[in-house]
Amino acid sequence: MSERRDVRVPDLGEVDDVTVIEVLVSPGDTVSAEDGLVTLESDKASMDVPSPVAGEIVEVRLAVGDSVATGDVVAVLEVEETIEEQGSEGDGRAEPPAGGARAAAPEAEEAVGDATAGEGGDAAEGSAEGGDEAAQAEERAPAGDKPGAAAESAWDVVVLGSGPGGYTAAFRAADLGLRVALVERYPTLGGVCLNVGCIPSKALLHAARVIEDAASFAENGIDFGEPEVDLDRLRKWKESVVDRLTGGLSSMARQRSVDVVRGEGRFVSGQRLEVDGVEGARTLDFRHCIVAAGSRVVRLPGVPWDDERVLDSTGALELRDVPASLLVVGGGIIGLELATVYAALGSRITVVELLDGLLPGCDRDLVRPLAKRLVDRFGVEIHLSTKVSGVVAGAEGLEATFEGVAAPDPRRFDRILVAVGRRPNGDRIGAESAGLAVDERGFLAVDRQQRTNVPHILAIGDITGQPMLAHRASHQGKVAAEVSAGEPSSFDARVIPSVAYTDPEVAWVGLTETDAERNGAAYRKASFPWAASARSLSMGRSEGLTKLLFEPKTNRLLGGGIVGPNAGDLISEVALAIEMDCEAGDIALTVHPHPTLSESVAFAAEVYEGTVTDLYRPTRARSRDGGDRGGG
Ligand SMILES: Cc1cc2nc3c(=O)[nH]c(=O)nc-3n(C[C@H](O)[C@H](O)[C@H](O)COP(=O)(O)OP(=O)(O)OC[C@H]3O[C@@H](n4cnc5c(N)ncnc54)[C@H](O)[C@@H]3O)c2cc1C
């Protein structure tokens, strides 16, 4: 027997103005329970409306561009009775897709008999290099509670933490056919990166760039006048970017049948994680666990953290107001990016850095143009080799005192932003119950397969060490998922690019001159100044620089650095060239489009080759033995 059933738009909560942006099915299609039928988008998020049961689509009632409300019919399904019975379990699993309900989504009970349970993990491991090792490790790991009658059936993979490492691992594992649970303590997926890191900071940096580009063009004949900043709208826009991305992750988790379990997870044994959620505790037994619990802000002692005028990066990204004066403690990437935002919005910025240079780890010739522009253009005051020795909260402001050879006198600030680094969360996951080795800083050591000392527990992202960057986390996440599925993957990236999205941007990858000199590594440098770049000049900018470091005997590219607008995008070519073992000639002879900033990479290689014509260099004879070069 079959019957026809209407599928309706579920409760959309407070959200209105919801539009259909994609129709995922057509009449005649067969769908399973949980398959998406249409994708809706509000100003807060995008979401799929899943089919509650399996069946055949008879009619689709919505089209792209339609506005919808709770209860509207999305499609009509023909449902077989037997299929319907299975479908009711699907109903129970579905997370309400309503935007308004997202934050408080009652979580899915995943105890649906799952065809994949028992597959994938052990069976797949048989073909993996580390399969036996993992099986032994399960025996070796602290026994704790063995999966018992009270526990849910074991997951192939439980991922702890939903940042760029965790969600990537969960999605890849699901795509490989594994049964996956993704544990996250916060209401939205995406971790630090999407919620309080990369994405909101880049949205605000884009706003800063718009302000600065407009202002700097006044001297070239187009004067927009003073910008009027509506902080509420700017904040809302930034939040909409974040919501759209984090909402997209929830949709993709649903599309892949990844069960999102909300709550704080802790190991209780080598096979079990306990999750303390808003709806009570749950235990998740796993064959593999991927720890992606990330890192947290380091809080400088001696600073009155209970005063709301003291900010960490998360507080600064909230953009509550634009203080007249802001002290930024820490001249690393995060401190300087946020200094750029607030300077563009009108704050008077003072930066203090404990070390003797900004952006530690980056070559000084790349930092110099940034430091100069921060001072000359944005009026930023920079104090290097300076320590904040104390901060006292007063009625009129925060009184800061400093130590160091060039330390400024004590001074009052409206706000203080502390951006002195991040600390891994290895000390907060009950690692000892699983027998996991955590070092004194909170890191978990991993091998190239992302396995910890307990081989069926893998770890990825910030919790595994430096550099703490989203793209490292997500690449490691794929490896961990593939290893969990029994594939012979390993994380063998030669290089990981670093980018400061400041104005100008600074990006570097592979060998730096600083490292080469410290380690006595042989290299030869070739630089191309952007003052000779047609594209850079036509953008009204000339301070940039592209430099490449080559191995003198083989002419192979070892590293590179770029400072200038869009350096963060340009550095990918350098990274690829290193991964591909390119020689200078490979880069120089690759035809780059003109006029582009990307030409500067080819021109730097031409400088090394002695073939550059866009600069005048007294070149010596072109040589293939690496001994005689015109580079410099
Ligand atoms: C202001 C700022 C700007 C940044 N900009 C960039 C950038 O432009 N580019 C870049 O590459 N990197 C940037 N980063 C760094 C980047 O955000 C991190 O490297 C990245 O987020 C690390 O990813 P992850 O998956 O390791 O962990 P995280 O993103 O830290 O995610 C970990 C997740 O695990 C959850 N979690 C932790 N413990 C538990 C638990 N016990 N139970 C349940 N859930 C738990 C957390 O709530 C969190 O959601 C920035 C960071 C900041 C702070």
The ligand as an SDF file (V2000), in Angstrom:
LIG
                    3D

 53 58  0  0  0  0  0  0  0  0999 V2000
   41.1580   36.3510   15.4790 C   0  0  0  0  0  0  0  0  0  0  0  0
   41.7060   35.1460   14.7610 C   0  0  0  0  0  0  0  0  0  0  0  0
   41.9470   35.2000   13.4090 C   0  0  0  0  0  0  0  0  0  0  0  0
   42.4350   34.0880   12.7410 C   0  0  0  0  0  0  0  0  0  0  0  0
   42.6600   34.1880   11.4050 N   0  0  0  0  0  0  0  0  0  0  0  0
   43.1250   33.1120   10.7340 C   0  0  0  0  0  0  0  0  0  0  0  0
   43.3180   33.1710    9.3340 C   0  0  0  0  0  0  0  0  0  0  0  0
   43.0570   34.1910    8.6920 O   0  0  0  0  0  0  0  0  0  0  0  0
   43.7780   32.0820    8.7010 N   0  0  0  0  0  0  0  0  0  0  0  0
   44.0840   30.9240    9.3850 C   0  0  0  0  0  0  0  0  0  0  0  0
   44.5140   29.9470    8.7690 O   0  0  0  0  0  0  0  0  0  0  0  0
   43.9170   30.8350   10.7230 N   0  0  0  0  0  0  0  0  0  0  0  0
   43.4330   31.8960   11.4020 C   0  0  0  0  0  0  0  0  0  0  0  0
   43.2260   31.8020   12.7470 N   0  0  0  0  0  0  0  0  0  0  0  0
   43.5510   30.5310   13.4140 C   0  0  0  0  0  0  0  0  0  0  0  0
   42.4330   29.5000   13.1520 C   0  0  0  0  0  0  0  0  0  0  0  0
   41.2210   30.0270   13.6100 O   0  0  0  0  0  0  0  0  0  0  0  0
   42.7510   28.1970   13.8480 C   0  0  0  0  0  0  0  0  0  0  0  0
   44.0220   27.7530   13.4530 O   0  0  0  0  0  0  0  0  0  0  0  0
   41.7300   27.1420   13.4830 C   0  0  0  0  0  0  0  0  0  0  0  0
   40.4410   27.5350   13.8560 O   0  0  0  0  0  0  0  0  0  0  0  0
   42.0830   25.8310   14.1860 C   0  0  0  0  0  0  0  0  0  0  0  0
   41.1440   24.8740   13.8110 O   0  0  0  0  0  0  0  0  0  0  0  0
   40.8730   23.5960   14.7170 P   0  0  0  0  0  0  0  0  0  0  0  0
   39.9200   22.7570   13.9330 O   0  0  0  0  0  0  0  0  0  0  0  0
   42.1430   23.0020   15.1570 O   0  0  0  0  0  0  0  0  0  0  0  0
   40.1780   24.1190   16.0350 O   0  0  0  0  0  0  0  0  0  0  0  0
   39.1600   25.2680   16.4150 P   0  0  0  0  0  0  0  0  0  0  0  0
   38.7840   26.1160   15.2930 O   0  0  0  0  0  0  0  0  0  0  0  0
   39.7370   25.9020   17.6310 O   0  0  0  0  0  0  0  0  0  0  0  0
   37.8750   24.4520   16.8030 O   0  0  0  0  0  0  0  0  0  0  0  0
   37.8440   23.6070   17.9110 C   0  0  0  0  0  0  0  0  0  0  0  0
   36.3970   23.3530   18.2430 C   0  0  0  0  0  0  0  0  0  0  0  0
   36.3450   22.3480   19.2340 O   0  0  0  0  0  0  0  0  0  0  0  0
   35.3600   22.6840   20.1770 C   0  0  0  0  0  0  0  0  0  0  0  0
   35.7130   22.0130   21.4110 N   0  0  0  0  0  0  0  0  0  0  0  0
   36.8670   22.1250   22.1160 C   0  0  0  0  0  0  0  0  0  0  0  0
   36.8420   21.3090   23.1690 N   0  0  0  0  0  0  0  0  0  0  0  0
   35.6490   20.6810   23.1290 C   0  0  0  0  0  0  0  0  0  0  0  0
   35.0490   19.7070   23.9540 C   0  0  0  0  0  0  0  0  0  0  0  0
   35.6640   19.2170   25.0270 N   0  0  0  0  0  0  0  0  0  0  0  0
   33.8020   19.2860   23.6400 N   0  0  0  0  0  0  0  0  0  0  0  0
   33.1610   19.7640   22.5460 C   0  0  0  0  0  0  0  0  0  0  0  0
   33.6900   20.6820   21.7240 N   0  0  0  0  0  0  0  0  0  0  0  0
   34.9340   21.1140   22.0150 C   0  0  0  0  0  0  0  0  0  0  0  0
   35.4420   24.1890   20.2760 C   0  0  0  0  0  0  0  0  0  0  0  0
   34.2500   24.7240   20.8070 O   0  0  0  0  0  0  0  0  0  0  0  0
   35.6830   24.5700   18.8380 C   0  0  0  0  0  0  0  0  0  0  0  0
   34.4750   24.7790   18.1540 O   0  0  0  0  0  0  0  0  0  0  0  0
   42.7130   32.8890   13.4480 C   0  0  0  0  0  0  0  0  0  0  0  0
   42.4690   32.8180   14.8180 C   0  0  0  0  0  0  0  0  0  0  0  0
   41.9620   33.9250   15.4620 C   0  0  0  0  0  0  0  0  0  0  0  0
   41.6980   33.8250   16.9390 C   0  0  0  0  0  0  0  0  0  0  0  0
  1  2  1  0
  2  3  1  0
  2 52  2  0
  3  4  2  0
  4  5  1  0
  4 50  1  0
  5  6  2  0
  6  7  1  0
  6 13  1  0
  7  8  2  0
  7  9  1  0
  9 10  1  0
 10 11  2  0
 10 12  1  0
 12 13  2  0
 13 14  1  0
 14 15  1  0
 14 50  1  0
 15 16  1  0
 16 17  1  0
 16 18  1  0
 18 19  1  0
 18 20  1  0
 20 21  1  0
 20 22  1  0
 22 23  1  0
 23 24  1  0
 24 25  2  0
 24 26  1  0
 24 27  1  0
 27 28  1  0
 28 29  2  0
 28 30  1  0
 28 31  1  0
 31 32  1  0
 32 33  1  0
 33 34  1  0
 33 48  1  0
 34 35  1  0
 35 36  1  0
 35 46  1  0
 36 37  1  0
 36 45  1  0
 37 38  2  0
 38 39  1  0
 39 40  1  0
 39 45  2  0
 40 41  1  0
 40 42  2  0
 42 43  1  0
 43 44  2  0
 44 45  1  0
 46 47  1  0
 46 48  1  0
 48 49  1  0
 50 51  2  0
 51 52  1  0
 52 53  1  0
M  END
$$$$
